């Protein structure tokens, strides 16, 4: 019949009627109260903090977002910190087509850890870049995760080199990822020499673009 309530609407109506039975009306005027402050008064500060209720803090947000680097490189590192990069192991977990072998070294199965600091190719790249920058730390040996190695590396360098060290680590990891993508999607042959030269050129461009602290470890010709 036209106008008949849907059964779900009837249930909602009955529930609303039940809830209204407990409300006692008074002659006092209505008063707006903001539940996020003790006195019930609205403030922009309280509204801002309410937006983050229940939020968690990622452990590596500071070196990623507080370091001078282009946004696309930072976004890549942010996704990497959340293990959201589409490496072969992640595609396997989602039952997607994938080639399990690392495209850079053609030896190990591909994971984000192996790609960035575990495979032979990436470790050689890090060794050459760290030596070029004259950073007094050891390159990764593959035993530690990428972010653990990054934090340990920054902690072991002088404070005046922290910003530059973070920038070159972001640049090198971002370059490794792009080099891997070129091998995967464009069938490009991985090349130590080409990648190292590319990273050096990019580092000089970053310095000219205003990368804070990078000029302390990178010599611009």
N, C-alpha and C positions, 0 to 999 in steps of 0.2 A: 504494500500500500504506500502511496506517495506520502512522504513526510515521516514514515516510521524510522526510528533510530536504529542504526546498526548495532548488533549485539555488543561490540566493543565499546561503542559510545555509551550504551546503557550502563556497562560496568564502570566506565570512567565517571559517569554522572552519579552513580550510587556511591562511589568512593569519595567524590568531591562532597557529596551531601553528608557523608559520615564524618569527614574531617571538619566541616563547617559546624557540626553540632558542638564541638569542644570550644569554639571561639566565643568569648564573652565580649559583647560590645559595651563601650563606655561613652560617656559624654565628653571625654577629653579629646582635644583635636589630635589628628594623626601627627606623628613625628617621624621624620626620616632618620635612620640610624645606619652608619657605616660600620659593618661588622669587623673590619680589619684594623680598627683602632680602639684603644681602651675607652675613650670617651665618646665613641660613636660618631665623631666628626670626620668628614672626608678630607684627605690630603693627597696630593699628587705622589708624594713619597710612599704613602701606604699603598696606593694603587699600583705603583711600579713594583714594589716588593711582592704584592699579591700575584703578579704575573708569573713569578718564579716559585710559587708555592709547590713543593714536591719535586722541584728540579734537582738534578744532580750535576756535579762538576767533573768534567773530564780531567784526568790527571796531567795531560800534556797540553792544555789549552794555552798556557802562558808562552812557552817558547814558540808555539805556532803563530798565535795571533799578535804577539808583541814584537815579533821579529820583522825587520824590513825584508819584504819579498812581494812579488806580484800576487794578486788575489787568487789566480788560478792555481799557483803553486801552494798557497796556504790551504786552499780548499782540498787539494789532493792530500796533503798531510793530515788534515782534519779527518777526512774519510779513512785514511790509513790508520789513524789512531783508534777509530771505531771499527776497524776491520771490515770496511764496506767497499773495498776495491775489488773489482771483478777479476781476480786471479783465477787460475785453473782450479785450485782447491775449493774456492767459493762457488764457482760454477758447478762443480761436481756435487756440492751439498744441495744445490737447487735443481739437480737433475737436468742441467743444461749442457749442450754440446761443448766439448772442450778438448784441448790437447794437453795432457798432463805434464809434458816435459817443458822445462824452463827454456824460453826462447833466447835467452842471452848466453847460457853456457851449454845447452843441449845435453845436460848430464843428469840433473836432479829433477824431481817433480816440482812444479811451480807452486810456491806459496809466497805470500807477501814478505815474510821474513827472509826466505832464500833469495827472492828477487832483489831486495834492498841491501842485504848485508851477508847473505849466506853463500851465494854461488860464487864460483871462482871469478867470473867476469866482474861482478860488482865489487869484490874485494880488491881486485887489481885497480879498478877505477878509483876507489877510495884511497888506496895507497898512493897513487900518483897525484891525486888532488890534494891530499893532506901534505905531501912532500912539497908540492908547488906553493901551497899557502904558508908553509913553514909553521904549521900548527904543532906544538910539542906534545902530541898525543899519538897513541897507537891506532892504526886503522882497525876496523872490525875484523874479528877472526871467525865470525859465524857462530860463536857459542852463545852470544847474548842476543836478545831481541833488538830490533832496530831502535825503538824508543828508549830502551834501557841503555843501549850503547850511546845514544845521543845525549841523554842526561848525564851519564858518566863522563863523556867527553867534555861537555860544557863545564861540569864541575871541576875537572882537572886542569882547565886552562886558566890563565890569569883573568881577573875580572874585566880588564880593559879589552880583552879579546872575545868576550862572550857574545856580543851582538854580531860581530863578523863571523864567528864560528857557527852560530845558529843560521846565519844567512847562507853560508856556503854548504851547510848540511842540507838545508831545504832545497837549494839549487841543484845539488848533486843527486839527491833522491828523486826530485822532479824530473831531471834529465834522464835518469835510469828508467823511470816509468815510461817516458815518451819514447825512449830508444826501444824499449820492449814492445810498445804498441806499434812502432814502425815495423819491427820484425814480424809481429803477429798479423797485422792487417795489410801491410804493404809489401811483405816478403823481403824487407830490407835485411841485408847481412849485418849482424852485429859487428862493430869495429871498436876496439879499444882506442886506437889513435884518434878516430873521428870524434868519439864521444868526449874524450879528454879535451881535445881542442875546442869542441863546442862549449863545454863547461867553462873553460878559461875565457873564451870570448864573451859568453853570457855574464860571467862574473865582472868583467871589465865594464860591460854595459850597465850592470846593476850599480857599480860604483859611480859611473857618470850620471846615473839617474837619481843618485842620492842615498844609496844603501848605507845606513848608519853602521859604522864600525867595520864594514867590509874592506874599506880602504886601508885598514891597519894590517890586513893579512894578504891583500891582493895588490900586486904591483901593476899599475896602469901605465902602459907605454904611450 
